[in-house]
């Protein structure tokens, strides 16, 4: 079986958020879909290890913010690669409380949906929460970010707890008789974050952090951090 065929399924990039009493949390998700039109019903797939799962499970409410293509990687990294157990994700984020009390993220959002859980389905590592939409609105006319755009243009990676995570298999070692080409290091080599897998491509730079295209990794300032997970520059290694 070729798991890459699963990559061809269309997804978006969303923030799914919920509450637990006065506590708020949210996470990046790509598996959000409409189930019925009357009444309007949507479903989300959330990993049981995630704090957002706990909040939805207890409060029975959630909100979905649909992110635009211009969303900075640092913003996606905050909700996608950091845990609400360690940081307050809403400390510096614009949001408002919805009709259910679930926080609706407004930064970089094209539209939002708010739902009350009606059913849930246990699917191994994840739970599919099915909710009736009680509130919704379009906030801007910006283009929504597709999951393909997130990977191909933004250079984003998939967290291990995501429903669509597929572990990359290591390449087979060369045959004993094969003579590998001598290694050639260039200033424009790509570097990968050892923490989250984000790839810094000098040809693209990191515009969200003010790094212009064409900037080699060695020229990045010492204070530069991974735009996805916030790891230090020292946590990157050159790709072979």
C-alpha positions as CSV (number, residue, x, y, z in Angstrom):
1,X,0.0,0.0,0.0
2,X,1.2,3.5,-0.8
3,X,0.2,5.7,2.1
4,X,1.0,8.8,0.0
5,X,-2.3,8.3,-1.8
6,X,-3.9,9.6,1.4
7,X,-2.2,12.9,0.8
8,X,-4.4,13.5,-2.2
9,X,-7.6,13.8,0.0
10,X,-8.6,17.4,0.2
11,X,-8.2,19.1,3.6
12,X,-8.1,22.6,5.1
13,X,-6.1,24.1,8.0
14,X,-8.3,25.0,11.0
15,X,-8.1,25.9,14.7
16,X,-10.5,23.7,16.7
17,X,-11.0,25.3,20.1
18,X,-13.0,24.5,23.3
19,X,-13.2,25.3,27.0
20,X,-13.2,23.6,30.4
21,X,-14.9,25.9,32.8
22,X,-12.8,29.2,32.5
23,X,-9.9,27.4,30.9
24,X,-9.5,27.7,27.1
25,X,-7.5,25.7,24.6
26,X,-7.3,25.1,20.9
27,X,-5.3,23.2,18.3
28,X,-4.6,22.9,14.6
29,X,-6.7,20.3,12.8
30,X,-7.3,19.4,9.2
31,X,-10.1,16.9,9.5
32,X,-13.2,19.1,9.7
33,X,-16.2,18.3,7.4
34,X,-19.9,19.0,7.0
35,X,-22.1,16.0,7.7
36,X,-25.6,17.3,7.0
37,X,-27.3,20.5,5.8
38,X,-30.5,20.4,7.8
39,X,-29.8,20.9,10.6
40,X,-26.2,22.1,9.7
41,X,-23.9,19.5,11.3
42,X,-20.1,19.3,11.2
43,X,-17.6,16.7,12.5
44,X,-14.0,17.1,13.8
45,X,-11.4,14.4,14.4
46,X,-9.3,15.0,17.6
47,X,-6.5,12.9,19.1
48,X,-7.3,11.6,22.5
49,X,-3.9,12.7,23.8
50,X,-4.6,16.3,23.1
51,X,-5.8,18.8,25.7
52,X,-8.5,20.1,23.3
53,X,-10.0,16.5,23.3
54,X,-10.4,16.7,27.0
55,X,-12.1,20.1,26.8
56,X,-14.5,19.0,24.1
57,X,-15.2,15.8,25.9
58,X,-16.2,17.6,29.1
59,X,-17.9,20.8,27.8
60,X,-19.5,19.2,24.7
61,X,-18.9,22.3,22.6
62,X,-16.3,23.4,20.1
63,X,-15.5,26.1,17.6
64,X,-13.7,26.0,14.3
65,X,-11.8,28.9,12.8
66,X,-10.8,28.5,9.1
67,X,-7.3,30.0,8.5
68,X,-6.3,32.1,5.5
69,X,-3.3,31.4,3.2
70,X,-1.4,34.3,4.7
71,X,-1.4,32.9,8.3
72,X,2.2,33.0,9.6
73,X,3.9,29.7,10.4
74,X,4.6,31.0,13.9
75,X,0.9,31.3,14.5
76,X,0.3,27.8,13.1
77,X,3.2,26.5,15.2
78,X,1.6,27.9,18.4
79,X,-1.6,25.9,18.0
80,X,0.0,23.0,16.1
81,X,3.2,22.1,17.9
82,X,2.8,23.5,21.4
83,X,0.6,22.0,24.2
84,X,-1.9,24.0,26.2
85,X,-0.5,22.1,29.2
86,X,2.7,24.1,28.8
87,X,1.6,27.5,27.4
88,X,-1.5,29.7,27.4
89,X,-2.2,29.8,23.6
90,X,-4.8,32.5,24.0
91,X,-2.6,34.9,25.9
92,X,-1.7,37.0,22.9
93,X,-4.4,35.9,20.5
94,X,-7.5,37.9,19.4
95,X,-10.6,35.8,20.1
96,X,-14.1,36.1,21.4
97,X,-16.4,33.8,23.4
98,X,-19.1,32.3,21.3
99,X,-22.7,31.5,22.2
100,X,-21.5,28.2,23.8
101,X,-18.6,29.8,25.6
102,X,-16.1,28.2,23.3
103,X,-13.3,30.6,22.2
104,X,-13.5,31.7,18.6
105,X,-10.1,32.6,17.2
106,X,-10.3,35.7,15.1
107,X,-6.6,36.3,14.0
108,X,-6.1,35.1,10.4
109,X,-9.6,33.6,10.3
110,X,-11.7,33.7,7.2
111,X,-14.8,32.3,8.8
112,X,-15.8,30.4,11.9
113,X,-18.3,27.7,13.0
114,X,-19.5,27.0,16.5
115,X,-21.2,23.7,17.5
116,X,-22.7,21.7,20.3
117,X,-21.7,18.0,20.3
118,X,-24.6,15.7,19.5
119,X,-22.7,12.4,18.9
120,X,-19.2,11.0,19.1
121,X,-17.4,8.0,17.6
122,X,-14.4,6.2,19.0
123,X,-11.9,5.6,16.2
124,X,-8.8,4.3,18.0
125,X,-6.4,7.1,18.6
126,X,-9.0,9.7,17.8
127,X,-12.6,10.6,18.6
128,X,-14.9,12.0,15.9
129,X,-17.1,14.7,17.5
130,X,-20.3,15.4,15.6
131,X,-21.8,18.8,16.4
132,X,-24.8,20.8,15.4
133,X,-23.8,24.3,14.2
134,X,-25.3,27.0,16.5
135,X,-23.4,30.0,15.1
136,X,-21.3,30.8,12.1
137,X,-20.1,33.8,10.1
138,X,-17.7,34.9,7.4
139,X,-15.1,37.3,8.6
140,X,-13.0,38.2,5.5
141,X,-12.9,37.4,1.8
142,X,-9.4,36.0,2.0
143,X,-8.5,32.6,0.5
144,X,-8.7,29.7,2.9
145,X,-5.5,27.7,3.3
146,X,-5.6,24.2,2.0
147,X,-3.6,21.5,3.6
148,X,-1.7,21.0,0.3
149,X,-0.8,24.8,0.4
150,X,0.4,24.4,4.0
151,X,2.8,21.6,2.9
152,X,3.8,22.7,-0.6
153,X,4.1,26.5,-0.2
154,X,4.5,27.1,3.6
155,X,6.7,24.1,4.1
156,X,4.7,22.9,7.0
157,X,4.8,19.5,8.7
158,X,2.2,17.3,10.3
159,X,2.2,16.8,14.1
160,X,2.3,13.1,15.2
161,X,-1.1,13.4,16.9
162,X,-2.8,14.6,13.7
163,X,-5.3,12.3,12.0
164,X,-3.3,12.5,8.8
165,X,0.2,11.8,10.2
166,X,2.2,9.3,8.2
167,X,5.6,8.3,9.4
168,X,8.3,8.7,6.8
169,X,10.3,5.6,6.1
170,X,14.0,5.8,6.0
171,X,15.6,5.4,2.6
172,X,17.3,2.0,2.0
173,X,21.1,2.0,2.4
174,X,23.1,1.9,-0.8
175,X,24.2,-1.5,-2.0
176,X,27.6,-2.6,-0.8
177,X,29.2,-2.4,-4.2
178,X,27.8,1.1,-4.9
179,X,30.2,4.0,-4.5
180,X,28.4,7.0,-3.2
181,X,29.1,10.4,-4.7
182,X,31.4,12.6,-2.7
183,X,29.4,14.8,-0.4
184,X,29.2,18.4,-1.6
185,X,28.1,21.0,1.0
186,X,26.7,24.2,-0.3
187,X,25.6,27.4,1.3
188,X,22.1,26.9,0.0
189,X,21.6,23.5,1.6
190,X,18.2,22.8,3.3
191,X,18.1,22.3,7.1
192,X,15.5,20.3,9.0
193,X,14.2,20.9,12.6
194,X,14.9,17.8,14.7
195,X,12.0,18.6,16.9
196,X,9.0,19.0,14.5
197,X,10.5,18.3,11.1
198,X,10.1,21.8,9.6
199,X,12.5,22.3,6.7
200,X,14.2,25.6,6.2
201,X,14.6,26.2,2.5
202,X,17.0,29.1,1.7
203,X,15.3,29.6,-1.7
204,X,12.1,30.5,0.2
205,X,13.6,32.0,3.3
206,X,11.2,32.7,6.2
207,X,9.2,35.8,5.2
208,X,7.0,35.6,8.4
209,X,10.2,36.2,10.4
210,X,11.6,38.8,8.1
211,X,14.1,36.4,6.5
212,X,14.3,37.1,2.7
213,X,14.4,34.4,0.1
214,X,18.0,33.5,-0.8
215,X,19.2,33.6,2.8
216,X,21.5,30.6,3.6
217,X,21.0,28.9,6.9
218,X,24.4,30.0,8.1
219,X,23.3,33.7,7.6
220,X,20.3,33.4,9.9
221,X,20.6,35.4,13.1
222,X,21.5,33.4,16.2
223,X,18.1,34.4,17.8
224,X,16.1,32.9,14.9
225,X,13.8,30.0,15.9
226,X,11.8,27.4,14.1
227,X,8.7,29.1,12.8
228,X,6.7,25.9,13.4
229,X,7.6,24.9,17.0
230,X,10.0,27.6,18.3
231,X,13.0,25.4,18.5
232,X,16.5,27.1,18.5
233,X,18.7,27.3,15.4
234,X,21.0,24.7,17.1
235,X,18.2,22.1,16.8
236,X,18.4,22.0,13.0
237,X,20.5,19.6,11.0
238,X,21.6,19.8,7.3
239,X,19.6,17.5,5.0
240,X,21.6,15.0,3.0
